[in-house]
Amino acid sequence: MKPKISHYLALAIGAIAVSTSAILVKLSSAPAAITATYRLLLAVLLMLPFFSSNYLQELRSIEKKDWIYSIIAGVFLAFHFIFWFESLNYTSVASSVVLVTLQPIFAFIGTYFFYKERLTVVAVLSGLFAIIGSIIISWGDFQVSGMALLGDFLAIVAAIIVTAYFLFGQTVRKRLSLYTYTFIVYSISSITLIIYDLILGYSFFSYPMKDWIVFLLLAIIPTLLGHTLFNWAIKWLSTSTISMTILFEPVGASILAYFILNEKLTASQWVGGTILMTGLFLFLWKKESQEKRPKNLNQNVQT
């Protein structure tokens, strides 16, 4: 069934929402894994009151394969947050964000091998153009020495893991409703993170009020709004398209830092942002024109 709103409008809103993530994580004094835990756990608790009997019935009818894929996706999402949040403890926000948003490279490879998705030369070049813009945005703050190198490595691992998360979600979301799929994945992620926290011996409660506000904002804005919109769109769009849209995050983070943290926009951010947005626009325009050619008649799955 054709969705009521544009896939690309949903992606734009989602990209703006996830742009708040790095800034919020930096404001938290809790360990990275605890911040990730409450981001997902509070999202699940906020969803719970709206879990109706229809979704419960859908849960009971899920096939074993979809359960396995959903559980794997949930575990991947948990470790994406662990690695990425941890990277912010060792390297700059700019370095971490730009490396995490290199995920389109891994998405291009993953969708080619797992879904036989072929991209045109124009799409690939515009994608690389956008990635170059992303690198230029943060080049002045990019760190590659000392402990920053560890943070940069963790950010790259986080980019690979989140690509795997979307690849598994691309399969399952075509058969499950958005609410059921996200509830399962966020729940599995929460359980994974809680186990991880228990192994490391982290406290679950000894944090100031400021941290609890950050946890709640992370659950509402980048998770329930941002990631959920990506999970909605991935029913119709590929992992490569979702990953390309997430490239907007450095631009969004820079704009938010300007208004919230009073940080100045540098020349490299202006130039890089312009290049990134141009490449992103060309990529999405090319993908949309490709999708309009062969009409997909197999879209009568539930939304």
C-alpha positions as CSV (number, residue, x, y, z in Angstrom):
1,M,0.0,0.0,0.0
2,K,1.4,3.4,-1.0
3,P,2.4,5.5,2.1
4,K,0.6,8.8,2.8
5,I,3.8,10.8,3.1
6,S,6.9,10.8,1.0
7,H,9.7,8.4,1.9
8,Y,12.2,11.2,1.4
9,L,10.3,13.6,3.7
10,A,10.4,11.0,6.4
11,L,14.1,10.5,5.8
12,A,14.7,14.2,6.0
13,I,12.9,14.5,9.4
14,G,14.7,11.4,10.6
15,A,18.1,12.8,9.6
16,I,17.4,16.0,11.5
17,A,16.3,14.1,14.5
18,V,19.4,11.9,14.7
19,S,21.6,15.0,14.3
20,T,20.8,15.7,18.0
21,S,22.4,12.4,19.1
22,A,26.1,13.3,19.3
23,I,25.4,16.6,21.1
24,L,23.1,14.9,23.7
25,V,25.6,12.1,24.3
26,K,28.4,14.6,25.0
27,L,26.2,16.2,27.6
28,S,25.8,12.9,29.6
29,S,28.3,12.1,32.4
30,A,27.2,8.5,32.5
31,P,29.2,5.6,30.9
32,A,28.6,5.2,27.2
33,A,26.9,1.8,27.6
34,I,24.5,3.2,30.3
35,T,23.6,6.1,28.1
36,A,22.9,3.7,25.2
37,T,20.9,1.5,27.5
38,Y,18.5,4.2,28.7
39,R,18.2,5.6,25.2
40,L,16.7,2.2,24.1
41,L,15.0,1.2,27.3
42,L,13.1,4.4,27.8
43,A,12.1,4.2,24.1
44,V,10.6,0.8,24.7
45,L,8.8,1.9,27.9
46,L,7.3,4.9,26.0
47,M,6.0,2.5,23.3
48,L,4.6,0.0,25.7
49,P,1.3,1.8,26.5
50,F,0.4,1.8,22.8
51,F,1.1,-1.9,22.2
52,S,-2.4,-3.1,21.3
53,S,-3.9,-6.5,20.8
54,N,-3.4,-6.3,17.1
55,Y,0.4,-6.0,17.6
56,L,0.3,-8.9,20.1
57,Q,-1.4,-11.0,17.5
58,E,1.2,-10.1,15.0
59,L,3.9,-11.1,17.4
60,R,2.4,-14.5,17.7
61,S,2.4,-15.0,14.0
62,I,6.0,-14.0,13.3
63,E,8.0,-16.7,11.5
64,K,11.1,-18.1,13.0
65,K,13.3,-16.5,10.3
66,D,11.9,-13.0,11.0
67,W,12.5,-13.5,14.8
68,I,16.1,-14.5,14.1
69,Y,16.7,-11.5,11.8
70,S,15.0,-9.1,14.3
71,I,17.1,-10.4,17.2
72,I,20.3,-10.0,15.2
73,A,19.3,-6.5,14.2
74,G,18.6,-5.6,17.8
75,V,22.0,-6.9,18.9
76,F,23.7,-5.0,16.1
77,L,21.9,-1.8,17.1
78,A,23.0,-2.2,20.7
79,F,26.6,-2.7,19.8
80,H,26.4,0.2,17.3
81,F,25.5,2.5,20.2
82,I,28.2,1.0,22.5
83,F,31.0,1.5,20.0
84,W,29.8,4.9,18.8
85,F,29.1,6.4,22.3
86,E,32.4,5.0,23.5
87,S,34.2,6.6,20.5
88,L,32.9,10.0,21.8
89,N,35.0,9.5,25.0
90,Y,38.2,9.3,23.0
91,T,37.8,11.5,19.9
92,S,36.1,14.7,18.9
93,V,32.4,14.8,18.1
94,A,33.4,16.0,14.6
95,S,35.7,13.0,14.0
96,S,33.3,10.5,15.4
97,V,30.3,11.8,13.5
98,V,32.1,12.0,10.2
99,L,33.5,8.4,10.5
100,V,30.1,6.9,11.6
101,T,28.5,8.6,8.6
102,L,30.9,6.8,6.2
103,Q,28.5,3.9,6.4
104,P,27.2,4.4,2.8
105,I,30.5,2.8,1.6
106,F,29.7,-0.3,3.6
107,A,26.0,-0.1,2.6
108,F,26.9,0.0,-1.1
109,I,28.9,-3.1,-0.6
110,G,26.4,-4.8,1.6
111,T,23.4,-4.2,-0.6
112,Y,25.3,-5.4,-3.7
113,F,26.3,-8.7,-2.2
114,F,23.1,-9.4,-0.2
115,Y,20.4,-7.9,-2.4
116,K,22.1,-7.7,-5.8
117,E,21.4,-4.0,-5.8
118,R,23.2,-2.2,-8.6
119,L,23.9,1.5,-8.5
120,T,24.5,3.7,-11.5
121,V,27.7,5.5,-12.0
122,V,26.0,8.8,-11.3
123,A,24.6,7.4,-8.0
124,V,28.0,6.2,-6.9
125,L,29.8,9.4,-7.8
126,S,27.2,11.6,-6.1
127,G,27.4,9.3,-3.0
128,L,31.2,9.7,-2.9
129,F,30.8,13.5,-3.5
130,A,28.6,13.7,-0.5
131,I,31.0,11.6,1.6
132,I,33.9,14.0,0.6
133,G,31.7,16.9,1.8
134,S,31.1,15.2,5.1
135,I,34.9,14.8,5.6
136,I,35.5,18.5,4.7
137,I,32.9,19.6,7.3
138,S,35.0,18.1,10.2
139,W,38.5,18.2,8.7
140,G,39.7,21.0,11.0
141,D,38.7,19.0,14.1
142,F,39.7,15.6,12.8
143,Q,42.1,13.7,15.1
144,V,44.2,10.7,14.1
145,S,46.8,10.4,16.9
146,G,47.0,9.1,20.5
147,M,43.8,8.0,22.1
148,A,41.8,9.8,19.4
149,L,42.9,7.0,17.0
150,L,41.1,4.5,19.3
151,G,38.0,6.7,19.1
152,D,38.2,6.9,15.4
153,F,38.5,3.1,15.1
154,L,35.5,2.6,17.3
155,A,33.5,5.0,15.2
156,I,34.3,3.1,12.0
157,V,33.3,-0.2,13.7
158,A,30.0,1.5,14.7
159,A,29.4,2.5,11.1
160,I,29.9,-1.1,9.9
161,I,27.6,-2.5,12.6
162,V,24.8,0.0,11.9
163,T,25.0,-0.9,8.2
164,A,24.5,-4.6,9.2
165,Y,21.5,-3.5,11.4
166,F,19.8,-1.8,8.4
167,L,20.6,-4.7,6.1
168,F,18.7,-7.2,8.4
169,G,15.9,-4.7,8.9
170,Q,15.5,-4.2,5.2
171,T,14.5,-7.9,5.0
172,V,12.2,-8.1,8.0
173,R,10.4,-4.7,7.6
174,K,8.8,-5.8,4.4
175,R,6.8,-8.4,6.4
176,L,6.3,-6.8,9.8
177,S,4.5,-3.6,10.8
178,L,6.7,-0.7,11.9
179,Y,5.5,-0.7,15.5
180,T,6.0,-4.4,16.0
181,Y,9.4,-4.5,14.3
182,T,10.8,-1.4,16.2
183,F,9.4,-2.7,19.5
184,I,11.1,-6.0,19.1
185,V,14.4,-4.5,17.9
186,Y,14.5,-1.8,20.6
187,S,13.6,-4.4,23.3
188,I,16.4,-6.8,22.1
189,S,18.8,-3.9,22.1
190,S,17.8,-2.9,25.6
191,I,18.3,-6.5,26.9
192,T,21.7,-6.8,25.2
193,L,22.8,-3.5,26.7
194,I,21.6,-4.4,30.2
195,I,23.5,-7.6,30.1
196,Y,26.6,-5.7,28.9
197,D,26.2,-3.2,31.7
198,L,25.9,-6.0,34.3
199,I,29.0,-7.7,33.0
200,L,31.0,-4.5,33.3
201,G,29.5,-3.7,36.7
202,Y,28.0,-0.3,35.9
203,S,25.5,1.4,38.2
204,F,22.0,1.8,36.8
205,F,20.8,4.6,39.1
206,S,23.6,6.9,40.5
207,Y,23.3,9.7,37.9
208,P,22.4,13.4,38.2
209,M,19.1,14.7,37.0
210,K,20.8,16.3,33.9
211,D,21.7,12.8,32.7
212,W,18.2,11.5,33.1
213,I,16.9,14.4,31.0
214,V,19.6,13.5,28.4
215,F,18.5,9.8,28.4
216,L,14.8,10.8,27.9
217,L,15.7,13.2,25.1
218,L,17.8,10.5,23.4
219,A,14.9,8.1,23.6
220,I,12.4,10.6,22.2
221,I,14.2,12.5,19.5
222,P,16.9,10.5,17.7
223,T,15.4,7.1,18.6
224,L,11.6,7.2,18.5
225,L,11.6,10.0,15.9
226,G,14.9,9.4,14.0
227,H,15.6,5.7,13.9
228,T,11.9,4.8,13.8
229,L,11.4,6.9,10.7
230,F,14.4,5.2,9.1
231,N,12.8,1.8,10.0
232,W,9.5,3.0,8.4
233,A,11.2,4.1,5.2
234,I,13.4,1.0,4.8
235,K,10.3,-1.0,3.9
236,W,10.3,0.8,0.6
237,L,13.9,2.0,0.3
238,S,17.2,0.2,0.4
239,T,19.9,0.4,3.1
240,S,22.2,2.4,0.7
241,T,19.5,5.1,0.5
242,I,19.0,5.2,4.2
243,S,22.7,5.4,4.9
244,M,23.2,8.2,2.3
245,T,20.5,10.2,4.1
246,I,22.3,9.8,7.4
247,L,25.2,11.7,5.9
248,F,23.1,14.8,6.7
249,E,24.0,14.3,10.3
250,P,27.2,16.3,10.3
251,V,25.4,19.2,8.7
252,G,22.5,18.9,11.2
253,A,24.9,18.6,14.2
254,S,26.8,21.7,13.0
255,I,23.6,23.7,12.7
256,L,22.4,22.6,16.1
257,A,25.7,23.3,17.7
258,Y,25.5,26.9,16.3
259,F,22.1,27.5,17.8
260,I,22.4,25.4,21.0
261,L,26.1,25.6,21.9
262,N,26.8,29.0,20.2
263,E,29.6,27.4,18.1
264,K,30.6,29.3,15.0
265,L,30.2,27.8,11.6
266,T,33.6,27.6,9.9
267,A,34.5,28.0,6.3
268,S,35.1,24.3,6.0
269,Q,31.6,23.5,7.4
270,W,30.0,25.9,4.8
271,V,32.0,24.4,1.9
272,G,31.7,20.8,3.1
273,G,28.0,21.2,3.8
274,T,27.3,22.6,0.4
275,I,29.2,19.8,-1.3
276,L,27.5,17.2,0.9
277,M,24.0,18.5,0.3
278,T,24.7,18.7,-3.5
279,G,25.9,15.1,-3.6
280,L,23.0,13.9,-1.4
281,F,20.4,15.6,-3.6
282,L,21.9,14.1,-6.8
283,F,22.0,10.7,-5.2
284,L,18.4,10.8,-4.0
285,W,17.2,12.3,-7.2
286,K,18.8,9.5,-9.2
287,K,17.5,6.8,-6.9
288,E,13.9,8.3,-7.1
289,S,14.0,8.4,-10.9
290,Q,15.2,4.8,-11.0
291,E,12.4,3.7,-8.7
292,K,9.7,5.4,-10.8
293,R,10.7,3.5,-14.0
294,P,9.9,-0.1,-13.0
295,K,6.6,0.0,-11.0
296,N,6.8,-2.3,-8.1
297,L,3.5,-4.2,-8.1
298,N,4.3,-6.1,-5.0
299,Q,3.6,-3.4,-2.4
300,N,0.4,-4.7,-0.9
301,V,2.2,-5.6,2.4
302,Q,1.0,-4.0,5.6
303,T,2.4,-0.6,6.7
